[in-house]
Amino acid sequence: MHKSRPKERVSAPQRKIPRSFKDLTPAKHFSPGTFFRELILKGWFTPRRGQTLKPVFPRLKHGQVAITWIGHASFLVQFTDLNVLIDPNFANWIFLMKRIKRAGLKLRDLPPIDLVLLTHAHFDHFHKPTLRRLPQPKIGIMPRGVGDLAHDLGFSRVIELEWWESFAQKDWQVTFTPSKHWGARTLHDQHRGFGGFVLEHQGRRIYHAGDSAYFPGFKEIGRKFAPEVALLPIGAYHPESFRRVHIGPDEAVKAFKDLQAKTFVPMHYGTFKLSFESMDEPPRWLMEIARNEKLTDRIVILQEGVPRVF
């Protein structure tokens, strides 16, 4: 059941017709030529790398959680009695954008999925072809204004949440948390929400930030939940204007401290070329910062397709 009263939906404000290609992105940082050359064309000529593995899922004890990074912002989170997918995306292509790093496992090798958490409607996080292929996922939880995209995707139940609202069933609970990003899937749907999730089960708290720039909300999430494991984005931060909606490794470390989390698992890098830094720069820079701040023992860089027990 919901833990808080749903808020009255506010009608979407009318959006002006864009005057240029730059107006199609909230940071207004693209020109058509630069976008196509740097993020599309170069990707076509970059060989796809990485291995797709046959996962060996561990036997868990009560209170243990296994986390498998699929790639990009996609994770499988497993407890003894609950399998959760977050922002699943197994695509090799998103329109003209090529996946540079293979998914860590095949979709057919997933265990039965009880719960799918979708942070926002962007195509790299809410990937309809992947969701359609999931074998009858039971519950989909997503931001308010996104449910209409999910009603034909096979979910037995679709739940929309506002920031700080929770949904609970049996002894697990999911709370939708704020972020600094944007939620529109197309030009005219500014009504769609966006955010992250805190998953609580068997005494554990796992936080997935979705997409976000750095903002004071990380401290508030930390005060309310102090999650044990924080799944935080570290890519798509260059040029500087991208930081209006994303964080780099430096700000991700700051967010990790704000969250009062014990373990930092980085994500949102190395899979799709979404920005202009090199594909291998985010984790390299992250570990450089971690060494300087004596945090290396608290950062866990996952290999795609390999479960890790926490």
Backbone as a ProteinNet text record, in pm:
[ID]
protein_1_A
[PRIMARY]
MHKSRPKERVSAPQRKIPRSFKDLTPAKHFSPGTFFRELILKGWFTPRRGQTLKPVFPRLKHGQVAITWIGHASFLVQFTDLNVLIDPNFANWIFLMKRIKRAGLKLRDLPPIDLVLLTHAHFDHFHKPTLRRLPQPKIGIMPRGVGDLAHDLGFSRVIELEWWESFAQKDWQVTFTPSKHWGARTLHDQHRGFGGFVLEHQGRRIYHAGDSAYFPGFKEIGRKFAPEVALLPIGAYHPESFRRVHIGPDEAVKAFKDLQAKTFVPMHYGTFKLSFESMDEPPRWLMEIARNEKLTDRIVILQEGVPRVF
[TERTIARY]
83.5	0	87.4	31.9	105	120.4	237.9	265.3	228.2	203.4	165.1	57.8	-17	-130.4	-81.8	-131.4	-91.2	-128.3	-37.7	-63.7	-147.1	-220.7	-301.9	-211.3	-239.7	-155	-173.6	-64.5	-66.6	-55.4	-139.5	-134.4	-2.3	43.2	172.9	167.5	270.7	274.7	296.2	238.6	255.9	399.5	460.5	599.6	606.6	697.2	712.9	782.1	754.7	822.5	970.5	1061.1	1204.1	1251.8	1339.4	1395.3	1517.2	1579.5	1696.2	1707.9	1799	1824.3	1867.2	1938.8	1985.9	1870.1	1756.3	1642.9	1580.1	1618.9	1564.3	1625.8	1732.3	1794.1	1792.7	1773.5	1756.8	1880.4	1997.7	2119.6	2153.1	2078.5	2097.6	2244.2	2300.2	2442.8	2478.9	2381.9	2413.5	2395	2481.4	2453.9	2438.3	2359.9	2335.1	2463.5	2555.6	2678.3	2764.6	2780.7	2863.9	2801.1	2671.6	2601.5	2622.5	2597.2	2605.7	2749.1	2843.4	2982.9	3040.6	3019.9	3086.2	3014.5	2881.5	2809.2	2746.1	2727.2	2666.5	2769.9	2829.4	2919.2	3039.8	3102.8	3219.2	3181	3059.9	3015.2	3000.5	2954.5	2939.7	3071.7	3180.7	3311	3392	3330.6	3396.7	3353.7	3447.8	3409.1	3338.9	3233.8	3166.6	3256	3265.1	3355.9	3282	3354	3293.5	3241.2	3215.9	3167.2	3026.6	2946.2	2817.1	2835.7	2812.3	2843	2717.5	2736.6	2630.4	2638	2543.9	2559.6	2548.1	2625.5	2616.4	2562.4	2433.4	2370.3	2396.8	2438	2476.7	2356.4	2380	2280.4	2289.7	2182.1	2183.1	2122	2171.3	2110.1	2023	1930.2	1844.5	1930.9	1904.4	1980.1	2093.3	2125.6	2225.4	2157.1	2229.1	2179.1	2287.3	2247.6	2338.3	2302.9	2404.2	2381.9	2462.1	2393.6	2457.3	2438.9	2550.2	2543.9	2527	2421	2396.5	2470.1	2490.1	2553.2	2471.6	2537.2	2473.1	2412.3	2280.8	2217.1	2135.3	2156.6	2074.4	2135.8	2053.8	2098.9	1992.7	2040.8	1957.8	1995.1	1896.2	1917.2	1838.2	1908	1845.1	1855.1	1742.6	1737	1693.7	1681.9	1641.2	1503.8	1417.8	1278.4	1229.6	1322.4	1281.1	1387	1343.7	1431.7	1383.8	1473.9	1438.1	1526.9	1466.4	1539.6	1524.5	1634.3	1630.2	1675.8	1592.9	1621.9	1681.4	1616.3	1676.7	1686.3	1801.7	1825.8	1926.3	1880.3	1966	1991.1	1957.3	1962.4	2105.9	2128.1	2254	2250.9	2129.7	2112.3	1994.4	2007.9	1894.2	1882.7	1790.2	1780.5	1916.2	1984.3	2113.5	2231.8	2206.1	2315.1	2352.8	2480.1	2529.7	2572.7	2540.7	2592.4	2738	2829.1	2971.8	3016.6	2954.4	2989.5	2871.1	2894.9	2787.5	2721.9	2595.2	2527.6	2598	2601.8	2677	2617.5	2490	2423.8	2312.2	2259.9	2148.5	2017	1921.8	1793.1	1729.6	1749.1	1688.3	1747.7	1864.1	1927.4	1885.4	1796	1746.6	1660.2	1661.7	1566.8	1427.4	1323.7	1189.8	1194.8	1134.3	1143.1	1014.2	1031	916.4	882.6	984.2	967.3	1061.6	1010.6	1092.7	1080	1193.4	1196.4	1248	1173.1	1207	1218.7	1338.7	1365.8	1308.8	1301.8	1243.8	1225.3	1164.4	1116.7	1217.9	1339.4	1437.1	1463.3	1490.6	1496.4	1606.4	1714.1	1821.7	1792.3	1687.9	1649.3	1515.4	1422.4	1292	1290.7	1344.1	1363.6	1251.6	1153.9	1034	1063.1	1150.2	1176.2	1228.3	1313.4	1359.5	1243.7	1164	1054.9	951.8	926.3	830.4	878	1008.5	1064	1080.2	1058.6	1068.2	954.7	983.6	879.9	783.5	678.5	568.7	614.9	681.3	719	593	597.4	474.7	437.4	532.8	502.3	604.2	557.6	644.8	619.5	725.8	713.7	792	729.4	787.2	734.7	790.4	743.9	602.1	538.3	406.4	418.4	314.3	312.3	381.7	433.2	505.4	424.7	325.4	251	186.7	145.9	81.5	176.1	306.8	404.7	418	367.8	395.3	276.7	158.7	40.6	30	106.6	102	231.1	305.8	436.3	437.6	321.8	314.9	316.3	320.1	317.2	179.4	178.1	50.6	-2.7	89.2	47.4	147.7	98.4	182.4	155.2	260.3	250	325.7	259.9	325.7	343.6	462.8	492.5	540.8	509.6	567.7	692.6	775.4	890.7	847.5	920.7	905.3	786.1	709.4	606.3	669.3	603.3	651.8	543.1	587.9	498.1	557.3	473.2	521.1	433.2	497	424.4	501.2	427.4	492	592	720.3	815.9	918.1	889.2	977.1	906.1	986.7	933.9	1024.2	961.9	1033.8	988.9	1084.4	1055.1	1116.9	1037.4	1083.9	1146	1268.1	1343.9	1371.6	1394.9	1419.9	1554.4	1565.5	1691.9	1687.8	1799.8	1806	1831.7	1723.5	1733.1	1610.3	1558.8	1431.8	1371.6	1239.1	1171.4	1106	1106.3	1033.2	1090.5	1002.5	1044.6	1046.2	951.9	944.7	926.2	917.8	918.2	800.9	687.6	565.3	515.2	598.2	547.8	627.1	623	695.5	634.1	520.3	452.7	514.6	607	657.8	760.9	749.9	840.1	974	1063.7	1198.2	1252.7	1347.2	1404.6	1485.7	1503.7	1575	1489.4	1546.2	1471.4	1557.8	1494.6	1553.1	1471.4	1538.7	1476.4	1515.4	1414.5	1437.6	1378.7	1463.6	1417.6	1518.5	1466.4	1548.3	1655.9	1618.9	1709.6	1816.4	1807	1905.3	1842.1	1926	1879.3	1972.7	1914.7	1990	1933.8	2021.4	1978.8	2029.8	1940.7	1974.5	1935.1	2033.3	2010.1	1939.5	1925.5	1877.7	1978.1	1931.2	2015.3	1999.7	2109.5	2097.2	2222.8	2205	2314.7	2333.1	2442	2460.4	2361.1	2299.7	2203.5	2189.9	2132.9	2123.6	2037.4	1957.9	1871.8	1946.6	2073	2148.6	2162.1	2182.1	2192.6	2060.6	1949.6	1819.4	1793.3	1828	1813.7	1900.5	2021.8	2109.3	2051.3	1991.4	1931.6	1814.2	1735.2	1615.5	1646.6	1748.5	1767.8	1908.6	2012.5	2150.9	2166.2	2147.4	2149.9	2286.2	2285	2411.1	2488.8	2419.8	2483	2421.5	2506.2	2460.2	2507.5	2413.8	2443.1	2436.3	2553.8	2562.2	2622.1	2565.9	2621.4	2751.7	2843.3	2971	3007.2	2922.2	2956.4	2864.9	2897.7	2820.2	2826.6	2948.9	2968.1	3048.7	3095.3	3176.9	3113.3	3095.3	3145	3070.7	3116.6	3068.7	2917.5	2857.2	2712.6	2633.7	2693.8	2624.5	2599.7	2677.5	2662.6	2533.9	2461.6	2330.5	2233.7	2262.4	2173.3	2246.3	2379.6	2458	2566.4	2628.1	2742.2	2862.3	2979.7	3103.7	3153.3	3267	3320.1	3343.7	3386.2	3412.8	3286	3179	3053.1	2984.5	3009.8	2953.6	3011.5	3141.6	3202.6	3140.4	3117.5	3052.2	2911.6	2837.3	2702.9	2709.3	2807.3	2825.1	2843.3	2923.1	2942.5	2813	2741.3	2613.8	2514.8	2516.8	2421.5	2451.2	2572.8	2616.5	2612.6	2637.7	2635.2	2766.4	2762.6	2881.6	2959.3	2887.1	2950.2	2899.3	2990.7	2962.4	2986.5	2879.3	2889.3	2864.2	2965	2945.4	2869.7	2801	2722.7	2718.7	2641.2	2616.1	2746.5	2826.9	2950.4	2987.6	3062.2	3124.1	3034.3	2904.5	2811.9	2768.1	2710.1	2672.3	2756.2	2791.4	2865	2764	2745	2644.7	2705.2	2838.7	2905.3	3045.3	3127.5	3251.7	3376.3	3365.7	3483.2	3507.2	3629.5	3659.2	3582.8	3554.2	3468.9	3529.5	3663.1	3726.9	3771.8	3742	3786.8	3711.7	3578.1	3506.9	3558.7	3574.6	3622.9	3767.7	3848.7	3988.9	3996.6	3918.3	3917	3857.3	3751.5	3689.4	3791	3868.9	3963.8	4079.4	4114.6	4215.4	4165.6	4041.1	3982.2	3974.2	3933.6	3919.1	4052.5	4160.7	4291.8	4330.1	4303.4	4337.2	4256	4133.1	4045.5	4033.1	4118.4	4121.6	3984.4	3924.1	3792.1	3794.8	3913.1	3919.6	3850.8	3852.7	3791.1	3639.2	3584.1	3438.7	3377.9	3461.7	3413.9	3429.1	3319.3	3317.9	3280.3	3377.7	3351.4	3313.2	3189.5	3138.9	3174.8	3199.5	3211.1	3072.1	3036.4	2904	2881	2766.3	2727.6	2778.1	2853.6	2909.2	2842.3	2759.3	2692.5	2792.3	2763.2	2844.5	2752.4	2791.2	2711	2756.1	2660.3	2686	2617.5
-118.9	0	124.5	233.3	359.7	408.2	465.8	517.6	664.9	731.5	871.9	900	1004.2	1037	1088.2	1029.3	1079.8	1226	1299.1	1440.2	1461.9	1569.7	1603.5	1634.6	1573.6	1592.7	1733	1794.3	1927.8	1914.6	1986.3	1978.9	2033.3	1974.7	2012.5	2152.9	2233.8	2365.3	2353.6	2446.9	2446.5	2482.9	2405.2	2428	2500.5	2596.7	2672.5	2588	2619.4	2552	2587	2486.6	2516.1	2602.1	2695.5	2782.2	2719.6	2621.6	2555.7	2417.2	2335.7	2201.4	2204.2	2308.7	2317.3	2319.7	2375.5	2385.9	2250.2	2145.2	2013	1946.6	2001.9	1947	2053.1	2012.3	2111.7	2195.7	2141.6	2219.7	2304.6	2284.9	2361.4	2359.6	2237	2227.1	2160.3	2128.3	2059	2149.4	2132.4	2176	2048.7	2048.8	1924.4	1858.1	1936.8	1878.5	1815.4	1884.9	1832.6	1707.8	1711.5	1596.1	1473.8	1489.3	1374	1323.6	1414.1	1373.6	1306.6	1367.3	1320.4	1202.9	1203.6	1104	994.6	1017.1	916.8	855.9	939.2	888	816.3	875.2	809.6	675.6	668.4	542.3	433	468.4	369.4	300	375.3	321.6	271.8	270.5	215.9	70.5	-24.2	-165.1	-188.3	-265.9	-301.1	-395.5	-371	-449.9	-506.7	-577.6	-638.2	-777.1	-851.6	-988	-999.6	-1081.6	-1120.1	-1254.5	-1260.1	-1378.4	-1456.8	-1584.9	-1665.7	-1645	-1572.2	-1535.3	-1656	-1653.2	-1753.6	-1681.6	-1693.1	-1621.5	-1693.6	-1620.5	-1683.5	-1728.8	-1827.8	-1864.8	-1764.5	-1699.3	-1592.2	-1637.1	-1578.6	-1593.6	-1471.6	-1487.1	-1374	-1254.7	-1138.5	-1017.9	-991.2	-1088.1	-1064	-1011.4	-927.9	-876.6	-894.3	-944.1	-958	-853.3	-781.4	-677.3	-712.5	-716.3	-743.8	-623.1	-566.8	-455.9	-512.6	-471.9	-513.9	-422.8	-297.3	-195.5	-67.9	45.7	177.2	198.1	221.1	239.3	117.6	4	-115.7	-210.5	-251.5	-342.6	-448	-565.7	-667.3	-671.7	-654.1	-657.9	-776.1	-867.1	-990.8	-1008.5	-1047.8	-1095.2	-1241.7	-1302.9	-1443.4	-1464.4	-1363.2	-1379.7	-1265.8	-1188.8	-1073.9	-1045.1	-1039.4	-1003	-872	-773.5	-638.4	-595.7	-546	-484.4	-333.4	-261.5	-115.7	-65.5	14.8	75.1	-25.9	-140.7	-242.6	-197.1	-218.7	-181.6	-280.8	-365.7	-464.5	-429.4	-307.1	-268.2	-258.6	-302.6	-276.5	-142.7	-92.8	37.6	108.7	239.8	325.6	425.2	397.8	472.7	464.6	576.4	574.3	557.2	554.5	548.5	404.1	373.4	237.6	209.8	90.7	46.1	3.3	67.8	41.5	-76.3	-94.9	-205.8	-301.1	-429	-528	-538.3	-574.8	-603.1	-718.9	-714.5	-813.5	-952.5	-964.3	-1093.6	-1082.5	-1195.8	-1196.5	-1186.6	-1122.4	-1103.1	-1236.9	-1337.7	-1468.9	-1537.2	-1491.4	-1551.3	-1485.6	-1387.8	-1326.2	-1424.4	-1414.1	-1491.7	-1430.3	-1494.9	-1432.8	-1298.5	-1198.3	-1061.4	-1026.5	-988	-949.3	-801.6	-719.5	-574.7	-506	-406.9	-324.9	-179.6	-114.8	26.3	105.7	208.6	290.1	435.1	493.1	623.5	739.1	727.2	832.4	780	860.9	812.7	823.9	869.7	879.6	742	738.8	613.7	519.7	574.3	487.1	430	477.8	426.7	353.3	402.7	339	283.3	160.9	102	1.9	45.2	-35.3	-173.5	-186.5	-321.2	-418.2	-370.6	-457.2	-493.4	-395.2	-420.8	-516.8	-507.7	-598.2	-742.8	-764.3	-899.5	-961	-885.5	-943.4	-1043.7	-1158.2	-1261.2	-1225.1	-1153.9	-1119.8	-1060.2	-945.9	-880.2	-841.8	-858.4	-842.8	-696	-615.6	-477.8	-384.5	-276.2	-170.1	-43.6	13.8	138.3	246.1	362.5	469.1	604.2	713.4	846.5	874.3	970.7	1013.7	1065.6	1038.8	1083.3	990.5	876	782.8	655.6	631	506	477.2	580.8	556	489.4	503.9	438.5	290	246.4	111	16.5	66.2	-17.2	-128.2	-123.1	-230.1	-312.1	-309.8	-375.3	-503.9	-550.2	-679.7	-676.2	-558.2	-551.7	-593.4	-668	-699.8	-581.2	-489.5	-371	-259.4	-137.6	-20.4	81.2	123.2	217.3	344.7	460.8	589.6	658	714	781	923.1	1008.4	1141.8	1132.3	1237.9	1241.6	1217.5	1133.2	1096.1	1005	969.5	868.8	729.7	638.3	501.3	402.9	288.3	175.2	54.4	-16.9	-131.5	-252.5	-368.2	-494.2	-598.6	-678.4	-774.9	-698.8	-736.7	-667.3	-586.9	-552.9	-462.2	-329.9	-227.4	-92.8	-20.9	56.1	140	283.8	375	517.6	589.8	675.8	754	883.2	910.8	1023.6	1128.8	1253.1	1360	1343.8	1411.2	1425.9	1560.2	1597.3	1719.9	1679.5	1664.1	1614.5	1665.9	1587.7	1620.7	1492.5	1492.9	1366.3	1350	1451.3	1443.4	1334.9	1257.4	1155.7	1212.8	1299.3	1366.9	1516.6	1592	1737.4	1792.2	1724	1783.8	1717.1	1640.9	1572.4	1612.3	1739.9	1792.5	1753.5	1683.2	1646.3	1525.8	1458	1332.5	1357	1278.8	1293.2	1223.9	1238.2	1180.7	1174.9	1086.2	1076.1	950.3	909.1	787.1	703.3	593.2	503.1	457.6	442.6	369.9	242.5	129.6	-2	-54.8	-87.8	-138.8	-278.8	-373.1	-511.4	-586.6	-669.9	-755	-674.2	-553.9	-470.3	-400.8	-406.3	-343.6	-226.3	-128.2	-11.4	12	4.4	24	147.3	238	362.7	365.3	392.5	412.7	555.7	635.7	779.1	814.5	719.4	757.4	849.5	945.6	1052.6	1175.4	1246	1366.7	1450.5	1581.4	1671.9	1672.3	1734.2	1746.1	1848.9	1818.8	1911.6	1879.3	1972.5	1951.1	1831.9	1780.8	1667.2	1543.3	1528.1	1411.5	1412.3	1529.9	1538.4	1500.1	1542.5	1509.8	1359.8	1298.1	1152.9	1082.7	1136.1	1079.1	1089.8	1204.4	1222.8	1127.8	1106.2	1023.8	874	833.9	690.9	638.4	720.7	673.3	534.9	523.9	391.8	324.9	192.1	118.5	122.5	94.2	89.4	197.8	281.9	389.4	360.5	344.2	327.9	466.4	521.6	661.5	676.4	765.6	790.1	868.3	839.3	911.7	959.8	934.9	970.4	1075.1	1119	1218.1	1356.1	1404	1531	1634	1600.2	1694.7	1716.3	1843.3	1968.1	2009	2118	2161.7	2180.4	2220.5	2244	2116.3	1998.7	1872.7	1854.1	1924.6	1908.8	1972.6	2039.2	2087.9	1972.3	1856.3	1740.9	1611.6	1611.6	1493.1	1529.7	1427.3	1449.4	1371.3	1429.4	1359.8	1290.1	1221.8	1150.9	1240.9	1365.2	1454	1484.5	1518.2	1548.3	1421.4	1308.9	1182.3	1145.7	1169.4	1144.2	1235.8	1360.6	1454.2	1404.9	1357	1303.8	1180.5	1095.1	975	1011	1112.9	1158	1216.6	1293.8	1351.2	1241.5	1132.6	1024.3	943.2	960	882.6	732.5	697.4	556.3	488	355.9	278.4	239.1	206.8	156.4	233.4	267.6	343.7	250.3	224.2	146.5	242.7	270.1	364.7	303.2	387.8	344.5	458.2	435.4	538.1	586.1	490.1	521.1	398.4	422.5	313.7	230.7	261.2	178.2	248.3	366.3	449.8	577.4	628.7	755.4	868.9	925	1028.3	1166.9	1176.3	1304.3	1296.8	1398.3	1414	1367.4	1326.6	1268.4	1128.2	1078.5	945.1	841.5	727.2	627.2	569.9	564.8	504.4	607.3	736	838.1	836.2	819.5	831.1	737.5	606.6	523.5	553.1	590.4	624.5	747.4	849.3	971	943.5	861.4	827.8	765	669.1	601.9	693.9	787.9	886.9	972	1016	1092.7	1005.8	881.6	791.3	770.6	757.4	741.3	866	981.5	1107.3	1125.9	1075.6	1095.6	970.9	870	746.3	678.5	664.2	601.8	474.7	428.5	317.1	191.3	169.7	49.2	58.4	175.1	192.4	204.6	196	201.9	65	14.2	-117.2	-98.7	-118.8	-111.8	-251.8	-267.1	-397.4	-427.9	-554.3	-602.6	-641.6	-598.1	-628.9	-780.6	-822.3	-962.1	-1048	-989.2	-1066	-1022.8	-1107.5	-1068.8	-1045.8	-949.1	-922.4	-921.9	-996	-1004.9	-897.8	-823.8	-718.6	-755.5
0	0	0	-45.4	-43.6	99.8	126.8	259.8	274.4	162.9	170.9	67.6	90.6	4.9	-130.1	-242.5	-374.1	-390.9	-454.5	-475.9	-600.3	-602	-718.1	-836.1	-949.9	-1066.5	-1124.5	-1155.7	-1214.2	-1364.7	-1437.9	-1582.9	-1634.7	-1744.9	-1799	-1859	-1833.6	-1895.7	-2045.7	-2119.2	-2263.8	-2298.2	-2388.2	-2424.2	-2557.6	-2565.1	-2687.9	-2794.5	-2920	-3029.7	-3024.2	-3032.4	-3022	-3138	-3107	-3210.5	-3276.6	-3212.8	-3269.5	-3210.5	-3265.7	-3215.8	-3069.7	-3029	-2890.6	-2791.8	-2832.4	-2742	-2710.2	-2783.6	-2759.2	-2636.1	-2581.7	-2461.3	-2352.7	-2226.1	-2119.6	-2097	-2123.5	-2104.2	-2227	-2335.9	-2460.4	-2505	-2513.6	-2537.6	-2669.4	-2753.8	-2877.4	-2998.9	-3097.6	-3233.3	-3315	-3421.1	-3494.9	-3544.2	-3598.9	-3652.3	-3545.6	-3433.5	-3325.1	-3265	-3243.3	-3187.9	-3276.9	-3405.6	-3495.1	-3507.6	-3518.3	-3538	-3413.2	-3296	-3174.7	-3108.3	-3109.8	-3033.3	-3118.4	-3244.9	-3331.6	-3425.5	-3509.5	-3613.3	-3554.1	-3452.4	-3391.7	-3329.6	-3276.2	-3219.5	-3323	-3443.1	-3548.5	-3580.1	-3574.3	-3613.8	-3493.3	-3375.4	-3257.6	-3240	-3239.4	-3223.1	-3089.7	-3094.1	-2969.4	-2889.8	-2759.1	-2676.5	-2556.3	-2471.3	-2354	-2380.9	-2272.7	-2282.4	-2225.3	-2292.1	-2237	-2169	-2039.9	-1960	-1925.8	-1898.7	-1840.9	-1690.9	-1631.6	-1489.5	-1397.2	-1291.6	-1186.2	-1062.6	-1041.6	-931.9	-799.9	-697.4	-570.6	-489.4	-403.3	-302.8	-188.4	-159.9	-60.8	70.4	177.7	308.2	335.9	426.8	464.2	504.8	446.1	475.8	378.4	293.9	190.9	65	-11	-137.7	-242.8	-359	-472.3	-576.3	-624.7	-724.8	-848.6	-962.4	-1091.1	-1180.7	-1227.7	-1322.7	-1462.5	-1529.5	-1667.2	-1763.5	-1723.4	-1805.4	-1800.3	-1829.8	-1824.8	-1685.6	-1675	-1544.2	-1504	-1570.7	-1552.3	-1449.9	-1353.6	-1248.7	-1220.4	-1179.3	-1117.8	-970.4	-883	-738.1	-684.2	-613.5	-568.9	-417.6	-358.7	-221.5	-225.5	-110.8	-109	-171.2	-162.3	-204.8	-293.8	-352.1	-432.7	-538.5	-665.5	-776.2	-837	-840.3	-881.8	-998	-1104.2	-1215	-1205.6	-1228.5	-1228.4	-1364	-1429.5	-1560.6	-1658.6	-1680.4	-1767.3	-1912.9	-1971.8	-2111.6	-2169.5	-2259.6	-2324.9	-2472.1	-2512.3	-2652.4	-2703.3	-2827.2	-2896.7	-2969.4	-2994.2	-3058.6	-2993.7	-2973.7	-2940	-3054.4	-3144.3	-3268.8	-3340.6	-3361.9	-3431.8	-3336.7	-3207.6	-3109.4	-3080.4	-3103	-3088	-2944.2	-2896.7	-2767.2	-2787.1	-2714.4	-2730.3	-2644.6	-2529	-2438.8	-2430.2	-2456.6	-2455.9	-2318.2	-2318.5	-2191.7	-2122.3	-1989.4	-1914.7	-1916.1	-1947.8	-1957.9	-2059.4	-2100.1	-2194.3	-2118.3	-2181.9	-2117.6	-2080.6	-2163.6	-2136.6	-2013.2	-1965.9	-1849.1	-1717.6	-1724.5	-1601.8	-1523.1	-1391	-1311.2	-1323.1	-1271.8	-1271.7	-1198.7	-1257.7	-1205.2	-1131	-1004.6	-922.7	-935.6	-957.8	-947.8	-1044.9	-1119.1	-1208.1	-1164.5	-1139.7	-1103.5	-1222.3	-1262.2	-1378.7	-1333.3	-1344.3	-1283.5	-1363.1	-1495.7	-1578.7	-1719.4	-1805.4	-1934.8	-2048.2	-2022.9	-2131.6	-2192.5	-2321.8	-2395.3	-2345.6	-2287.4	-2239.3	-2101.6	-2035.1	-1903.8	-1908.8	-1987.8	-2006	-2148.3	-2161.5	-2294.2	-2321.8	-2399	-2421.1	-2480.4	-2583.2	-2636.3	-2530.8	-2441	-2331.1	-2240.2	-2200.7	-2107.3	-2165.5	-2295.5	-2359.3	-2353.5	-2351	-2354.9	-2216.6	-2111.8	-1978.2	-1958.2	-1897	-1879	-1767.2	-1801.5	-1711.5	-1578.2	-1584.7	-1458.5	-1381.6	-1249.9	-1171.9	-1150.3	-1102.7	-1065.1	-1128.9	-1187.8	-1238.3	-1158.3	-1102.1	-1025.3	-1097.9	-1114.7	-1196.9	-1150.8	-1202.9	-1161.6	-1209.2	-1144.8	-1190.7	-1333.5	-1411.3	-1550.1	-1646.8	-1599.8	-1687.3	-1711.3	-1628.8	-1635.6	-1769.6	-1842.6	-1971.2	-2070.6	-2050.3	-2138.3	-2107.8	-1992.7	-1944.6	-1949.4	-1979.5	-1963.8	-2067.6	-2174.4	-2274.6	-2275.2	-2164.2	-2160.5	-2077.7	-2035.3	-1968.9	-1817.9	-1756.1	-1610.1	-1558.4	-1449.4	-1386.5	-1306.2	-1269.7	-1194.5	-1220	-1242.1	-1265.2	-1154.8	-1086.9	-976	-1012.5	-999.5	-1019.6	-884.7	-862	-736.3	-758.9	-663.1	-653.7	-565.6	-566.4	-477.3	-332.9	-264.9	-123.5	-97.7	-200.4	-181.1	-180.3	-109.2	-98.8	-139.3	-185	-210.2	-139.3	-66	11.3	-14.7	-10.5	-22.7	57.1	132.5	222.6	310.8	305.3	391.7	313.1	186.7	112.3	85.7	68.7	43	-55.7	-144.4	-240.9	-221.2	-208.2	-196.9	-315.3	-377.8	-492.2	-441.3	-482	-428	-535.3	-495.4	-593.1	-664.8	-777.1	-848.4	-921.3	-981	-1060.6	-1205.1	-1278.2	-1416.1	-1490.8	-1583.3	-1647.2	-1700.6	-1725.3	-1749.9	-1885.3	-1970	-2096.4	-2187.1	-2246	-2342.9	-2483.9	-2510.7	-2639.6	-2613.6	-2718.6	-2708.2	-2628.1	-2631	-2577.4	-2449.4	-2378.7	-2258.9	-2134.2	-2104.3	-1989.3	-1854.9	-1857.1	-1733.7	-1664.7	-1727.6	-1673	-1562.4	-1456.2	-1343.9	-1365.8	-1269.6	-1275.4	-1133.6	-1109.3	-975.9	-959	-833.5	-799.1	-705	-656	-568.4	-451.8	-335.8	-224.3	-205.4	-216.9	-198.4	-60.9	20.9	156	168.8	209.6	225.6	312.3	400.8	488.1	562.3	602.9	678.9	596.9	465	377.2	302.5	266.7	190.9	73.1	-46.8	-170.7	-240.5	-280.5	-346.5	-489.5	-583	-724.3	-758.4	-802.1	-820.1	-949.6	-1043.5	-1176.1	-1241.6	-1317.4	-1372.5	-1284.4	-1258.3	-1176.7	-1187	-1181.1	-1150.2	-999	-953	-808.7	-755.2	-639.5	-579.6	-431.5	-351.8	-207	-167	-259.7	-227.4	-183.4	-224.2	-179.1	-26.3	32.1	177.9	243.9	184.5	241.8	233.3	121.3	107.5	212.3	232.5	334	473.6	505.1	637.4	659.6	556.2	570.2	568.4	489.8	465.4	495.7	479	493.8	429.9	298.6	234	247.7	254.8	265.3	134.3	25.1	-106.5	-193.7	-252.7	-341.2	-482.9	-574.5	-716.9	-779.2	-814.8	-854.5	-993.6	-1076.3	-1209.8	-1202.1	-1295.5	-1298.6	-1439	-1538.9	-1676.4	-1735.4	-1858.8	-1934.6	-1871	-1843.3	-1773.2	-1851.6	-1971.1	-2047.6	-2184.4	-2226.6	-2168.8	-2040.9	-1982.4	-1851.8	-1847.6	-1959.9	-1960.9	-1932.1	-1954.8	-1927.7	-1778.3	-1696.2	-1551.8	-1499.4	-1583.7	-1541.9	-1516.8	-1576	-1561.7	-1525.6	-1520.7	-1486.5	-1385.2	-1325.3	-1237.5	-1289.1	-1268.9	-1295.6	-1170.1	-1178	-1061	-939.9	-961.7	-849	-769.8	-841.8	-773.6	-723.1	-789.6	-741.5	-605	-584.8	-454.1	-349.2	-385.4	-293.2	-258.1	-358.8	-334.3	-244.8	-266	-184.2	-36.9	-11.7	126	182.6	100.9	145.4	184.8	110.6	132.4	257.8	312.1	428.3	400.3	275.3	236.2	272.1	279.5	311.2	186.3	78.4	-43.6	-164.2	-253.7	-375.7	-494.6	-571	-694.7	-810.5	-895.2	-1005.7	-1122.5	-1197.6	-1314	-1414.9	-1523.2	-1624.8	-1688.6	-1731.4	-1804.1	-1887.4	-1993.6	-2067.1	-2155.5	-2165.3	-2242.9	-2371.1	-2358	-2471.3	-2466.5	-2582.7	-2585.9	-2581.3	-2462.3	-2439.3	-2424.7	-2423.1	-2399.3	-2458.5	-2428.2	-2502.7	-2428.2	-2299.6	-2235.4	-2292.5	-2282.3	-2332.2	-2251	-2312	-2249.4	-2120.9	-2113.9	-1996.2	-1892.9	-1916.7	-1822.6	-1689.6	-1686.8	-1558.5	-1448.6	-1472	-1360.4	-1322.8	-1421.9	-1392.1	-1301.9	-1334.2	-1253.6	-1115.9	-1111.9	-984.2	-889	-937.2	-849.3	-810.3	-895.9	-859.4	-742	-749.6	-639.6	-513.6	-531.3	-416.9	-344.8	-420	-357.8	-278.8	-335.7	-267.1	-139.6	-138.9	-24.5	63.2	33.7	112.6	117.6	-0.5	-11.3	-96.5	-135	-229.7	-177.8	-45.6	9.6	13.7	-20.6	-17.1	-157.4	-260.1	-398.1	-462	-517.5	-580.5	-727	-815.7	-958.8	-1006.3	-1047.8	-1088.3	-1233	-1259.5	-1397.6	-1445.3	-1563.6	-1616.6	-1618.8	-1568.8	-1573.8	-1460	-1365.2	-1253.6	-1124.3	-1062	-937.5	-825.1	-739.3	-622.3	-500.5	-397.8	-276.6	-177.7	-123.6	-25.5	106.6
[MASK]
++++++++++++++++++++++++++++++++++++++++++++++++++++++++++++++++++++++++++++++++++++++++++++++++++++++++++++++++++++++++++++++++++++++++++++++++++++++++++++++++++++++++++++++++++++++++++++++++++++++++++++++++++++++++++++++++++++++++++++++++++++++++++++++++++++++++++++++++++++++++++++++++++++++++++++++++++++++

